[in-house]
Amino acid sequence: MNLDIHQQNAVDDIHGVISVIAGPGAGKTRVLIERTSKILENDYTVNPNEILIISFTNKVRGEIKERLYKKNHVLSGVQVHTFHSFAIVNLRKYCDYIDLIKNFTILDTEGENIILEEIYKEMNLNKKDIKYREMISLIEKYNERQFSDIPDVILELMPTIIKKFDEKKLKKGYLSFDDLLILFNKLFETPAGQLIAKSFKYIMCDEAQDLNKIQFNLINLLQTNGVKNIMLVGDLDQAIYEWRGAKPELFSNFYKNSKQHTLIYNYRSTPNILTNTNKLISNNKKRVPISFETVNNSHINPIFKRFISNTDFYKYLGDEIKNQIKNGVKPDDIAILYRNNFLSREYEKILRLHNIPYVIYNGIEFYNRKEIKDALALLKIIYNPSDEISWVRVLSMLDGIGKAVISKIKAINTDSWFDKIYSYTLTLKETSKYYFELKDLLNIFEEIFNNNSNYEEMNYPYIVETLVEQLNLREEHWNDESFDERIENFKELMQTMNECYKDGKNLTEYIDDISLSINLDEVKPQDCIRLMSMHSSKGLEFDTVFILGGVNEIIPGKSNDLNSEDERRLMYVAMTRAKKHLYCLVSNVNYFSNNSMESSIRPSIFYKEADLL
């Protein structure tokens, strides 16, 4: 299919500072692909690796890379990154400029919790007062100088907490996701910044409305250090991540001071869906006033229904899903969307009642499963022998070794975990049940350390398989009621790991991919419908979409937020996921703890604005 006139104009405009407004289903990824090809056709001085495309998620990053390759194998040389993967590559390359160890590992949630547990004990803080996740959020707010969002009693402690947190991370060779971008910015205070910028002649960035201050600053730093050709693609109507730090006004300001293009045609939704969604979003004042048009000829109307009887609601939802499947819609092309994750429980019950298979999108991710984390902990120790979190996990796998023993090992005054364990074994008698377990563990890792000093050549799949066998993880540590599932997951891990190894990815690259959460759960069962939050639906599309729980006090979340532009954008995103069939169903399900049924059946004000009532 040929590009439309607006897409073509954006593709042809290859020089200077450019912004593109791209609405839902406007083909923005295609524009990025075609523009990349156009650049290489018209600018013979540029190599593919001098073009950088920044995506917002790993999933989109993978999709762009795949589509570039299919377009032209030459385009596979184009650098495609998320902000975090881009940061990792350059921090490893230029680590000496900021005194950073090259083999740092990325701290996950479990690791952050372990470090905070130490800090809480040292400072007599109570986890019941402030949960670890809340503290991480407060640290982020403090670093962004959002002091008003931090309770006074904690605010005065934050410098000490952050200092301890950073010192412990540095000592153990860890970086958090926030650290990656902070240190990446710091690189631009050194000569490395100019070296990075000189590597690129063209930069394109997707989902620019969702960038936070530090991400936007990186774009500015690349520009001020010499990158003259920059394109940002976004849609202010789909800015739904302000709650986690996104600053859509930064893209808005960029838009005003750049060459402008707008992709006005929607290739996804029916005219009637688009009519309703245009009416909805037009109530927002902080936006570029654009009405998007469709090229779809279908005139299927969105369906709005309100149910007083829960029995009627359960029957209708089940029957309509079954009818869609009977009429040829694939189950994985049907989605149920809701505002808050807790709402899924009620809808799961309905689906089970009707024997409809389903999967919860963004459920337990593959790399967060116990057996997978066990296997990867073994690998991370080889990569970074200072990785305390991985050592603790591996020690916990050994028979009989619990928190008390690990605490004694941890308390030994040496930075080397290998030496800690060795010193502890010297205190044990050979009759101790721990003695041979620990000695065997040391012997296993000592042999690996001695024989594998080059990460570039290390056969890491073979090493993981060997370690799992030597430590009897299958027979002992994983042998529970989930044994069969754990073994299948491990096989899947090994298959993926072997593929990465055969494709030439060394251990460093593999660890980085894992840290960036490129997980196997992105491949979902083909015969299941999808349940997901409205936020999780961003960037996806389905033949049929059911929006459930669309009532006031759910969306918008509070009665005083009836004109919330953030919440309206979220409803807009949810409705524009539908290609053909859109169902907006309001039921008498009690969503509230105060048992107030009256509020639970009051349809969202957004449905009235969309002219669905």
C-alpha positions in Angstrom: 0.0 0.0 0.0 1.3 3.4 -0.9 1.9 6.1 1.6 -0.7 8.8 2.0 0.2 12.4 1.3 0.8 13.2 5.0 3.0 10.1 5.5 4.9 10.8 2.4 5.6 14.5 3.4 7.0 13.3 6.7 9.1 10.6 5.0 10.5 13.1 2.5 11.5 15.7 5.1 14.8 14.3 6.2 16.8 17.4 7.3 16.5 19.6 10.3 14.5 19.5 13.5 11.1 18.0 12.9 8.0 16.9 14.9 5.3 14.6 13.8 1.9 14.3 15.4 0.7 10.7 14.8 -2.8 9.7 16.0 -3.9 6.1 16.8 -3.5 3.8 13.8 -1.8 6.5 11.7 1.1 4.2 10.6 3.9 6.0 12.5 6.2 2.9 12.6 5.8 2.6 8.8 6.8 6.3 8.5 9.9 5.7 10.6 10.9 2.7 8.4 10.3 4.4 5.1 12.0 7.6 6.3 15.1 5.6 7.3 15.2 4.0 3.9 14.8 7.5 2.3 17.7 8.9 4.2 20.0 6.2 3.0 18.8 6.7 -0.6 19.3 10.4 -0.6 22.3 10.9 1.7 25.3 8.9 0.4 27.5 10.2 3.2 25.6 8.4 5.9 26.1 4.8 7.0 23.2 2.8 8.5 24.9 2.8 11.9 24.8 6.6 11.9 21.0 6.5 12.2 19.5 6.1 15.6 15.9 5.2 16.3 14.7 5.4 19.9 11.6 3.6 20.9 9.8 3.6 24.2 9.5 -0.1 24.9 11.6 -3.2 24.1 8.6 -4.7 22.3 8.4 -1.8 19.8 12.2 -1.8 19.5 12.1 -5.5 18.4 9.2 -4.8 16.0 11.1 -1.9 14.4 14.3 -3.9 14.0 12.4 -6.7 12.4 10.6 -4.4 10.0 13.8 -2.6 9.0 15.4 -6.0 8.1 12.3 -7.0 6.1 12.4 -3.7 4.2 16.1 -4.0 3.3 18.8 -6.1 4.9 21.0 -3.1 4.7 18.7 -1.4 7.2 19.6 -3.9 9.9 22.7 -1.8 10.5 20.5 1.0 11.8 20.8 1.4 15.6 17.5 0.9 17.4 17.3 1.4 21.1 15.2 2.2 24.1 16.7 5.0 26.2 17.9 2.4 28.7 19.5 0.1 26.1 21.2 3.1 24.5 22.5 4.2 27.9 23.8 0.7 28.7 25.8 0.4 25.4 27.5 3.8 25.9 28.1 3.4 29.7 30.0 0.2 29.0 31.9 1.7 26.1 32.8 5.0 28.0 32.8 3.7 31.6 36.3 5.0 32.2 35.2 8.6 31.7 33.1 8.5 34.9 35.0 5.9 36.9 32.3 3.2 36.4 33.1 -0.5 36.4 32.4 -2.1 33.0 30.7 -5.3 34.2 28.0 -3.6 36.3 24.7 -5.4 36.5 21.2 -3.9 36.5 19.4 -3.9 39.8 15.9 -5.4 39.7 13.1 -5.0 42.2 14.3 -7.9 44.4 17.8 -6.4 44.6 16.4 -2.9 45.5 14.4 -4.5 48.3 17.5 -6.3 49.7 19.5 -3.1 49.8 16.6 -1.1 51.4 16.2 -3.8 54.0 19.8 -3.2 55.1 19.2 0.6 55.2 16.0 0.2 57.1 17.8 -1.8 59.8 20.7 0.7 60.0 18.3 3.7 60.3 15.6 2.0 62.4 13.0 2.5 59.7 9.8 0.4 59.7 8.7 -1.3 56.5 5.1 -1.0 57.7 5.3 2.8 57.7 6.9 3.0 54.2 7.0 0.0 51.9 10.1 -0.5 49.8 8.3 0.3 46.6 7.1 3.6 48.1 10.7 4.4 49.2 12.0 3.8 45.7 9.3 6.2 44.4 10.3 8.8 47.0 13.9 8.5 46.0 13.0 9.1 42.4 10.9 12.2 43.4 13.8 13.5 45.5 16.2 13.2 42.6 13.8 15.0 40.4 13.5 17.7 43.1 9.8 17.1 43.7 10.2 17.8 47.4 6.6 18.8 47.9 5.5 15.2 47.2 7.6 13.8 50.0 6.4 13.7 53.7 8.3 16.1 55.9 9.4 13.4 58.3 11.0 11.5 55.4 12.3 14.5 53.5 14.9 15.3 56.1 16.1 11.7 56.0 16.3 11.4 52.2 19.9 12.6 51.7 21.2 9.9 54.1 18.9 7.2 52.6 20.1 8.1 49.1 23.7 8.3 50.1 23.6 4.8 51.7 21.6 3.4 48.8 24.1 4.7 46.2 27.1 3.6 48.2 25.7 0.1 48.7 24.9 -0.2 45.0 28.3 1.0 43.9 30.1 -1.4 46.3 28.1 -4.3 44.9 28.5 -3.3 41.2 24.8 -2.5 40.7 23.0 0.2 38.8 19.3 0.9 38.9 17.3 1.9 35.8 17.3 5.5 37.0 21.1 5.3 37.4 21.5 4.4 33.8 19.9 7.6 32.5 21.5 9.8 35.2 25.0 8.5 34.5 24.3 8.6 30.7 23.6 12.3 31.2 26.8 12.6 33.2 28.8 11.2 30.2 27.9 14.4 28.3 29.9 16.4 30.9 33.0 14.6 29.6 34.6 14.3 26.1 32.6 11.1 25.7 29.4 13.2 25.1 30.8 14.6 21.9 32.1 11.2 20.8 28.5 9.8 21.2 26.9 12.6 19.3 29.4 12.4 16.5 28.4 8.8 16.0 25.0 9.9 14.6 23.8 12.1 11.8 20.1 11.3 12.1 18.0 10.6 15.2 14.3 9.7 15.4 12.4 9.2 18.6 9.0 7.6 19.0 6.3 8.2 21.7 7.8 11.6 22.5 4.8 12.7 24.5 5.8 10.1 27.1 9.4 11.3 27.7 10.4 12.5 31.1 12.8 15.4 31.8 16.0 13.3 31.8 15.1 11.5 28.6 14.2 14.8 26.9 17.5 16.3 28.2 19.4 13.5 26.4 17.8 14.5 23.1 18.8 18.1 23.8 22.4 17.0 24.7 22.7 15.1 21.5 21.4 18.1 19.6 23.7 20.6 21.3 26.7 18.3 20.7 26.2 18.3 17.0 23.3 16.2 15.8 21.4 18.4 13.4 18.7 16.1 12.1 16.2 15.1 14.8 12.6 13.9 14.4 10.3 13.4 17.4 7.0 11.5 16.8 4.2 11.6 19.3 0.6 12.3 20.1 -0.4 14.6 22.9 -3.8 12.9 23.0 -2.1 9.6 24.0 -0.1 11.1 26.9 -1.1 8.7 29.7 2.1 8.4 31.7 2.4 11.7 33.6 1.8 9.7 36.8 5.2 8.2 36.3 7.1 11.3 35.4 6.3 11.9 31.7 6.3 15.6 30.7 4.1 16.0 27.5 4.5 19.8 27.6 8.2 19.2 26.6 7.1 17.6 23.4 4.5 20.4 23.0 7.2 23.0 23.2 9.4 21.1 20.8 6.5 20.9 18.4 6.0 24.7 18.4 9.7 25.3 17.6 10.1 22.7 14.8 9.0 21.8 11.3 5.6 20.2 11.7 3.8 17.2 10.2 0.5 15.6 11.1 -0.6 12.1 10.2 -4.4 12.6 10.1 -5.5 9.3 8.7 -6.5 6.4 11.0 -6.0 3.0 9.3 -7.3 1.0 12.3 -10.7 1.9 13.4 -14.2 2.2 11.8 -15.6 5.7 11.0 -18.1 5.4 13.9 -15.5 4.6 16.4 -13.4 7.5 15.2 -16.4 9.8 15.4 -17.0 8.9 19.0 -13.4 9.1 20.1 -12.9 12.5 18.3 -15.9 13.9 20.2 -14.4 12.6 23.5 -10.9 13.9 23.1 -12.1 17.3 21.8 -13.1 18.1 25.4 -9.4 18.4 26.3 -8.0 21.9 26.1 -4.3 21.0 26.4 -3.8 19.6 22.9 -3.2 20.3 19.3 -6.7 20.6 18.0 -6.8 17.8 15.3 -9.7 15.6 14.2 -8.4 12.4 12.8 -10.0 10.7 9.7 -10.4 7.1 8.8 -10.0 5.2 5.6 -12.1 2.3 6.8 -15.4 1.7 5.0 -17.1 -0.3 7.7 -20.0 1.4 9.5 -20.3 -0.9 12.6 -21.5 1.2 15.5 -19.9 1.1 18.9 -22.2 -0.6 21.5 -23.0 1.0 24.9 -25.0 -1.1 27.3 -25.9 -0.6 31.0 -26.9 -3.6 33.1 -28.9 -3.4 36.3 -28.8 -7.2 36.7 -25.4 -8.8 37.1 -26.9 -12.0 35.7 -27.8 -10.3 32.5 -24.3 -8.7 32.3 -22.5 -12.0 32.8 -24.7 -13.7 30.1 -24.3 -10.8 27.6 -20.6 -10.6 27.9 -20.1 -14.4 27.6 -22.5 -14.7 24.7 -21.0 -11.7 22.8 -17.4 -13.1 23.1 -18.6 -16.5 21.9 -20.4 -14.9 19.0 -17.4 -13.0 17.9 -15.3 -16.1 17.9 -18.1 -18.0 16.1 -18.0 -15.3 13.4 -14.3 -15.8 12.8 -12.6 -13.4 15.2 -9.5 -15.1 16.7 -9.6 -15.2 20.5 -6.2 -13.4 20.7 -7.8 -10.5 18.7 -10.3 -9.9 21.5 -9.4 -7.8 24.5 -11.1 -6.8 27.8 -9.8 -3.5 29.1 -10.3 -2.0 32.6 -9.0 1.0 34.5 -7.5 -0.8 37.5 -6.0 -4.3 37.8 -8.1 -5.3 40.8 -11.2 -5.2 38.5 -9.9 -8.3 36.6 -11.0 -10.7 39.3 -14.6 -10.2 38.6 -14.2 -10.5 34.8 -12.1 -13.7 35.2 -15.0 -15.2 37.1 -17.3 -14.5 34.2 -15.0 -16.0 31.7 -14.5 -19.1 33.8 -18.3 -19.4 34.1 -18.5 -19.4 30.3 -15.4 -21.7 29.8 -13.7 -19.0 27.8 -9.9 -19.3 27.8 -8.1 -16.1 28.7 -4.7 -14.8 29.6 -3.9 -11.7 31.8 -1.5 -9.5 29.8 1.5 -8.5 31.8 0.9 -11.2 34.4 3.9 -13.0 36.0 6.7 -12.3 33.5 8.8 -15.2 32.3 12.0 -13.8 33.8 10.4 -13.3 37.2 9.6 -17.0 37.6 11.5 -18.8 40.4 13.3 -21.4 38.3 14.4 -18.7 35.7 15.7 -16.4 38.3 17.6 -19.3 39.9 19.3 -20.2 36.6 20.1 -16.6 35.8 21.6 -16.0 39.2 24.2 -18.6 38.4 25.1 -16.7 35.2 25.2 -13.3 36.9 27.7 -14.5 39.5 30.1 -15.5 36.7 29.5 -12.1 35.1 29.8 -10.1 38.2 31.4 -12.0 41.2 30.4 -9.1 43.5 26.7 -9.7 42.8 25.5 -10.2 46.4 21.8 -10.7 45.4 22.7 -13.6 43.1 25.0 -15.2 45.7 22.3 -15.0 48.3 19.8 -16.6 45.9 22.3 -19.4 45.0 23.1 -20.1 48.6 19.4 -20.3 49.3 19.1 -23.1 46.7 21.5 -25.4 48.8 19.8 -27.9 51.1 19.5 -26.7 54.6 21.0 -23.3 54.1 18.6 -20.6 55.3 18.6 -16.9 56.3 20.6 -17.5 59.5 23.6 -19.1 57.7 23.5 -16.6 54.9 23.5 -13.8 57.5 26.7 -15.2 59.1 28.4 -15.5 55.7 27.3 -12.0 54.8 28.7 -10.6 58.0 32.3 -11.8 57.3 34.4 -8.7 56.7 35.6 -9.0 53.1 34.1 -7.7 49.9 34.6 -10.9 48.0 31.7 -13.3 48.3 33.9 -16.2 47.3 36.2 -15.4 50.2 33.2 -14.9 52.6 31.9 -18.5 51.8 35.5 -19.9 52.0 36.1 -18.3 55.4 32.8 -19.6 56.7 33.6 -23.1 55.6 36.8 -22.9 57.7 34.6 -22.5 60.8 32.7 -25.7 60.1 33.5 -29.2 60.9 33.4 -31.8 58.2 30.5 -33.4 60.0 28.4 -30.2 59.5 25.6 -30.6 57.0 26.6 -27.3 55.3 30.3 -28.1 55.0 30.3 -30.2 51.8 27.5 -28.2 50.2 29.5 -25.0 50.5 32.8 -26.6 49.5 31.3 -28.1 46.4 29.8 -24.8 45.5 33.1 -23.1 45.8 34.9 -25.8 43.7 32.3 -25.5 41.0 32.6 -21.7 40.6 36.4 -21.7 41.0 36.7 -24.1 38.0 34.4 -21.9 36.0 36.2 -18.7 36.9 39.6 -20.3 36.0 38.4 -21.5 32.7 36.2 -18.6 31.5 37.9 -15.3 31.6 36.8 -14.0 28.2 33.1 -13.0 28.1 33.3 -12.7 24.3 34.0 -16.4 23.9 32.2 -17.9 26.9 29.6 -20.6 26.1 27.2 -19.4 28.7 24.3 -21.7 27.8 26.5 -24.7 28.4 27.7 -23.3 31.6 24.2 -22.7 32.9 23.1 -26.2 31.9 26.2 -27.6 33.7 25.6 -25.6 36.9 22.0 -26.7 37.1 23.1 -30.3 36.8 26.0 -30.0 39.3 23.8 -28.4 41.9 20.9 -30.9 41.3 18.4 -28.1 41.0 16.0 -30.2 38.9 16.0 -33.0 41.4 16.0 -31.0 44.6 15.3 -27.3 44.4 12.6 -27.3 41.7 11.0 -30.6 42.6 7.6 -29.4 43.9 4.0 -29.3 42.8 5.1 -27.1 39.9 7.9 -29.3 38.8 6.7 -30.1 35.2 6.0 -26.4 34.6 9.4 -25.4 36.0 11.2 -27.9 33.8 9.4 -26.7 30.7 10.2 -23.0 31.5 13.9 -23.9 32.0 13.9 -25.7 28.6 12.4 -22.6 27.1 15.1 -20.5 28.7 17.9 -22.7 27.4 16.4 -22.7 23.9 16.3 -18.9 23.9 19.7 -18.6 25.4 21.2 -21.0 22.8 19.6 -19.0 20.0 21.2 -15.8 21.4 24.6 -17.5 21.7 24.4 -18.9 18.1 23.4 -15.4 16.9 26.7 -14.1 18.3 25.5 -12.4 21.5 28.2 -12.6 24.1 27.5 -12.8 27.9 27.4 -9.1 28.4 24.9 -8.5 25.6 22.7 -11.4 26.9 22.7 -10.1 30.5 21.8 -6.6 29.2 18.9 -8.0 27.2 17.6 -9.8 30.3 18.0 -6.7 32.4 15.9 -4.7 29.9 13.1 -7.2 30.3 12.9 -8.6 26.8 10.8 -11.5 28.1 9.2 -14.5 26.6 5.8 -13.7 27.9 5.4 -11.3 25.0 4.4 -14.4 23.0 0.9 -15.2 24.4 -1.2 -18.3 23.8 -3.0 -18.0 20.5 -6.4 -19.4 21.7 -7.0 -17.0 24.6 -8.6 -13.6 24.8 -6.6 -10.8 26.5 -7.4 -9.2 29.8 -5.4 -6.0 30.5 -5.4 -2.6 32.1 -6.0 0.4 29.8 -2.4 1.5 30.4 -1.1 -1.9 29.2 -3.2 -1.6 26.0 -1.1 1.3 24.8 0.4 0.6 21.4 -1.8 -2.5 20.8 -4.9 -3.1 18.6 -7.6 -5.7 18.5 -10.5 -6.6 16.3 -12.9 -6.5 19.2 -12.5 -4.5 22.5 -14.7 -4.7 25.6 -14.3 -1.8 28.0 -15.6 -2.8 31.4 -15.9 -0.9 34.6 -16.4 2.5 32.9 -18.1 4.2 35.7 -17.5 7.5 37.6 -15.0 7.1 40.5 -13.3 4.4 38.5 -12.6 6.4 35.3 -12.4 9.3 36.1 -11.0 8.1 39.4 -12.5 10.7 41.7 -15.7 12.7 41.7 -13.6 15.9 41.5 -11.8 14.7 38.5 -14.7 14.8 36.1 -12.8 17.0 33.8 -9.5 15.3 34.2 -7.6 15.5 30.9 -5.3 12.7 32.0 -8.2 10.3 32.6 -9.9 11.4 29.4 -6.8 10.6 27.4 -6.6 7.2 29.0 -10.2 6.4 27.9 -9.4 7.7 24.5 -6.4 5.3 24.2 -8.6 2.4 25.4 -11.4 3.1 22.8 -9.0 3.6 19.9 -7.5 0.1 20.4 -10.6 -1.3 18.6 -10.5 -1.9 14.9 -14.1 -3.0 14.2 -16.1 -3.8 17.4 -16.2 -1.6 20.5 -18.3 -2.6 23.5 -18.6 -0.2 26.4 -20.5 -2.1 29.1 -21.5 -0.7 32.5 -22.8 -3.2 35.1 -24.1 -3.3 38.6 -20.9 -5.0 39.8 -19.9 -3.4 43.1 -16.5 -1.8 42.6 -16.4 -0.1 45.9 -15.5 -1.1 49.4 -18.3 1.0 50.9 -20.9 -1.2 49.2 -22.4 1.8 47.5 -24.3 0.4 44.5 -25.6 3.7 43.3 -22.2 5.1 42.3 -21.2 1.8 40.7 -23.8 2.0 38.0 -23.3 5.6 37.1 -21.7 5.5 33.6 -18.5 7.5 33.1 -19.0 11.1 32.1 -16.6 10.2 29.2 -19.3 8.1 27.5 -21.6 11.1 27.4 -18.8 13.2 25.9 -18.2 10.5 23.3 -21.9 10.7 22.4 -22.4 7.0 23.4 -25.2 7.7 25.9 
